[in-house]
Amino acid sequence: MIVHFEPASEEGIATVVRAMAADKASLAVIGGNTRSGLGNPVRADRVLSTRRLSGIVSYKPAEMTITALSGTPLREIEDALGENRQMLAFEPMDHRPIFASSGEPTIGGVFAANVSGPRRYVSGAARDSLLGVRFVNGGGEAIKAGGRVMKNVTGLDLVKLLAGSHGTLGILTEVTFRILPLPPASETIVVSGLNDAEAAAVMAEAMAQTVEVCGAAHLPESVRGRFLDGGLPDGAATVLRLEGLEASVAIRAEKLMKAVGRFGAVTRLDASQTSTLWTEIRDVKPYADGSKKPLWRVSVAPSLGHQLVAALRLQTGVDAFYDWQGGLVWLRMEADPEAELVRRYIKVLGGGHASLVRAEDAYRASIPSFEPQPVAVAQLSERVRAKFDPHRIFNPGRMAAVS
Ligand SMILES: Cc1cc2nc3c(=O)[nH]c(=O)nc-3n(C[C@H](O)[C@H](O)[C@H](O)COP(=O)(O)OP(=O)(O)OC[C@H]3O[C@@H](n4cnc5c(N)ncnc54)[C@H](O)[C@@H]3O)c2cc1C
C-alpha cells in the first residue's frame, strides 16, 4: 500500500483533509495498517497514516487515565502501563495473526475499530474505557470531545460514536481513556469433556456464582489442541478465568471448582498458562492458520451461540469456538462464507450481530462485513456520516455501500 500522507501533527492532518475536500478526493485512513482487513474494502484516492502522530501526552498512574496521540503503538502504551502494574480493561485483540498482517497496531486504530477481547463481557468494550477524543472532521476542523475525567460528561456521546466508526466519521488524533490495576494473581479452571450445550450450562452456572469469573470460553475438541501447544487436558475444554489478590483467587478457585466439578474432570492452570491461553483465545489462534478461509465473529445471547453452530452444521462445513460465556462465536467456514445462511439463522434465534472478519477478496467485495442495518437505522447512520464528513472523504465503503 502506498502511503501518500504521514502528517506528524493534528494541524498537518487538517491541512491534508482540507486539500482532499478542495480536490474532491477521498482518503483511506490507516494507523499501523494491521487491521485494514476489517470491514468492507475501501476504495480511496489517497492513503493517510497516523503513524507519525505518536507519543504519550499525559499519564498519571494515580488518576488511572492516560492520554496518547492516536498513532502511538499499542505496545508503547502497554509497556508504560505495565511499568506501573496497570493495564487496559478491554484486552484488545491483535488482528495480525488472523490477517497475516505486519506492522504495529496503534491506539487510535484500537479505538476506531472498538477492538475488545475476552474481558469485554465483564469490563466493557474499548468504547466504554474511552473518556475523550480529539479528531479532524471532514471539513478539516479539529474537534475535542469529552474530557480527562469521568465527571466531565460534555460530548461523551460523541466519544462513543467515534469508537467503532472505523475512521468513517473523522480521523482520531488523540485519545484519553481509563485504565485498571493489573491483578496480582490469576488462574484458570478447566472443565474437560463437555459438549457445546453442556459447556453453555456450565459457563452460566459459573457466572451465577459470586466468584467473579472474568473469562469464560469453550474450546471444542476440534480446536483444543491448538491452544497452549496442545497442553490442555484431553477432550473439549471449558475454561474459566479468575483474577485478583492471590488469597482471594485461591478461595474463589476452590468455590468455583466445587460448583463446576460435578459436570466433568477439573484441572487448574497457573498464572503463566492463564496469560498465554487467554492471549491465544483473544487472538483467535486456531484460525490464524495462514489461510483466508471465511471467518465470522458472531455476537448473540450467551445461551444461543451453541444452538447457532448446531443449526449451521446441519447445512454446511463449519468449525467454531466460543468466548464471552458462549455469546461470542468465532465461526470458520470450510469454503463459502454462507452469509445468507449465517444471518438468517441468527435472526431465527432472536437476533445478534455477525461480522465477516476474513474472506477471500471476491467474497469481501460482495458480502457486507457488518450486520446490515434496518432501513431507519441506516438512514440515521447516513445522516450522521453526512454531518461529520459531508464530502465523503474518509474510508469510502468501509462501513456501508458507497452511494
Ligand atoms: C454480553 C453480550 C450479550 C449480548 N446479548 C445479545 C442478545 O441477547 N441479543 C442480541 O441481539 N445481541 C446480543 N449481543 C450483541 C449486541 O447487541 C450487538 O449486536 C453487538 O454488541 C454488536 O457487535 P459487537 O458489540 O460485538 O461489535 P462492536 O465492536 O460494537 O461493533 C463491531 C463493529 O461494527 C460496527 N457496527 C456495529 N453495529 C453496526 C451497524 N448496525 N452497522 C454498521 N456497523 C456497525 C461498529 O461500529 C464496530 O466497528 C450481546 C453482546 C454482548 C457483549
The ligand as an SDF file (V2000), in Angstrom:
LIG
                    3D

 53 58  0  0  0  0  0  0  0  0999 V2000
  -22.6350   -9.9960   26.7680 C   0  0  0  0  0  0  0  0  0  0  0  0
  -23.3950   -9.7160   25.4850 C   0  0  0  0  0  0  0  0  0  0  0  0
  -24.6860  -10.2200   25.3490 C   0  0  0  0  0  0  0  0  0  0  0  0
  -25.4030   -9.9910   24.1540 C   0  0  0  0  0  0  0  0  0  0  0  0
  -26.6690  -10.4710   24.0550 N   0  0  0  0  0  0  0  0  0  0  0  0
  -27.3620  -10.2190   22.9190 C   0  0  0  0  0  0  0  0  0  0  0  0
  -28.7100  -10.6390   22.7740 C   0  0  0  0  0  0  0  0  0  0  0  0
  -29.2910  -11.2270   23.6680 O   0  0  0  0  0  0  0  0  0  0  0  0
  -29.3330  -10.3910   21.5980 N   0  0  0  0  0  0  0  0  0  0  0  0
  -28.7190   -9.7170   20.5810 C   0  0  0  0  0  0  0  0  0  0  0  0
  -29.3310   -9.4900   19.5340 O   0  0  0  0  0  0  0  0  0  0  0  0
  -27.4610   -9.2880   20.6880 N   0  0  0  0  0  0  0  0  0  0  0  0
  -26.7650   -9.5250   21.8330 C   0  0  0  0  0  0  0  0  0  0  0  0
  -25.4940   -9.0720   21.9380 N   0  0  0  0  0  0  0  0  0  0  0  0
  -24.8950   -8.3760   20.7780 C   0  0  0  0  0  0  0  0  0  0  0  0
  -25.0840   -6.8460   20.7930 C   0  0  0  0  0  0  0  0  0  0  0  0
  -26.3420   -6.4150   20.9850 O   0  0  0  0  0  0  0  0  0  0  0  0
  -24.6060   -6.2300   19.4620 C   0  0  0  0  0  0  0  0  0  0  0  0
  -25.1080   -6.9570   18.3920 O   0  0  0  0  0  0  0  0  0  0  0  0
  -23.1730   -6.2980   19.4770 C   0  0  0  0  0  0  0  0  0  0  0  0
  -22.6970   -5.6120   20.6030 O   0  0  0  0  0  0  0  0  0  0  0  0
  -22.5850   -5.6160   18.2130 C   0  0  0  0  0  0  0  0  0  0  0  0
  -21.4660   -6.2500   17.9340 O   0  0  0  0  0  0  0  0  0  0  0  0
  -20.1980   -6.0530   18.8700 P   0  0  0  0  0  0  0  0  0  0  0  0
  -20.5440   -5.3790   20.1010 O   0  0  0  0  0  0  0  0  0  0  0  0
  -19.5890   -7.3710   19.0030 O   0  0  0  0  0  0  0  0  0  0  0  0
  -19.3000   -5.2160   17.9520 O   0  0  0  0  0  0  0  0  0  0  0  0
  -18.8770   -3.7200   18.0520 P   0  0  0  0  0  0  0  0  0  0  0  0
  -17.4480   -3.8120   18.3780 O   0  0  0  0  0  0  0  0  0  0  0  0
  -19.7650   -2.8800   18.8580 O   0  0  0  0  0  0  0  0  0  0  0  0
  -19.0930   -3.4060   16.6010 O   0  0  0  0  0  0  0  0  0  0  0  0
  -18.3320   -4.0230   15.5990 C   0  0  0  0  0  0  0  0  0  0  0  0
  -18.1770   -3.0500   14.5300 C   0  0  0  0  0  0  0  0  0  0  0  0
  -19.3620   -2.9800   13.8230 O   0  0  0  0  0  0  0  0  0  0  0  0
  -19.8120   -1.6590   13.7940 C   0  0  0  0  0  0  0  0  0  0  0  0
  -21.2130   -1.7270   13.8370 N   0  0  0  0  0  0  0  0  0  0  0  0
  -21.9470   -2.0960   14.8750 C   0  0  0  0  0  0  0  0  0  0  0  0
  -23.2100   -2.0730   14.5300 N   0  0  0  0  0  0  0  0  0  0  0  0
  -23.2400   -1.6750   13.2280 C   0  0  0  0  0  0  0  0  0  0  0  0
  -24.2450   -1.4860   12.3190 C   0  0  0  0  0  0  0  0  0  0  0  0
  -25.5100   -1.7190   12.6500 N   0  0  0  0  0  0  0  0  0  0  0  0
  -23.9150   -1.0690   11.0510 N   0  0  0  0  0  0  0  0  0  0  0  0
  -22.6620   -0.8370   10.6900 C   0  0  0  0  0  0  0  0  0  0  0  0
  -21.6690   -1.0290   11.5470 N   0  0  0  0  0  0  0  0  0  0  0  0
  -21.9550   -1.4430   12.7890 C   0  0  0  0  0  0  0  0  0  0  0  0
  -19.2280   -0.9910   14.9720 C   0  0  0  0  0  0  0  0  0  0  0  0
  -19.1030    0.3830   14.7480 O   0  0  0  0  0  0  0  0  0  0  0  0
  -17.9090   -1.6800   15.0470 C   0  0  0  0  0  0  0  0  0  0  0  0
  -16.9900   -1.0820   14.2100 O   0  0  0  0  0  0  0  0  0  0  0  0
  -24.7870   -9.2670   23.1020 C   0  0  0  0  0  0  0  0  0  0  0  0
  -23.4890   -8.7560   23.2480 C   0  0  0  0  0  0  0  0  0  0  0  0
  -22.8050   -8.9640   24.4300 C   0  0  0  0  0  0  0  0  0  0  0  0
  -21.4270   -8.3610   24.5710 C   0  0  0  0  0  0  0  0  0  0  0  0
  1  2  1  0
  2  3  1  0
  2 52  2  0
  3  4  2  0
  4  5  1  0
  4 50  1  0
  5  6  2  0
  6  7  1  0
  6 13  1  0
  7  8  2  0
  7  9  1  0
  9 10  1  0
 10 11  2  0
 10 12  1  0
 12 13  2  0
 13 14  1  0
 14 15  1  0
 14 50  1  0
 15 16  1  0
 16 17  1  0
 16 18  1  0
 18 19  1  0
 18 20  1  0
 20 21  1  0
 20 22  1  0
 22 23  1  0
 23 24  1  0
 24 25  2  0
 24 26  1  0
 24 27  1  0
 27 28  1  0
 28 29  2  0
 28 30  1  0
 28 31  1  0
 31 32  1  0
 32 33  1  0
 33 34  1  0
 33 48  1  0
 34 35  1  0
 35 36  1  0
 35 46  1  0
 36 37  1  0
 36 45  1  0
 37 38  2  0
 38 39  1  0
 39 40  1  0
 39 45  2  0
 40 41  1  0
 40 42  2  0
 42 43  1  0
 43 44  2  0
 44 45  1  0
 46 47  1  0
 46 48  1  0
 48 49  1  0
 50 51  2  0
 51 52  1  0
 52 53  1  0
M  END
$$$$
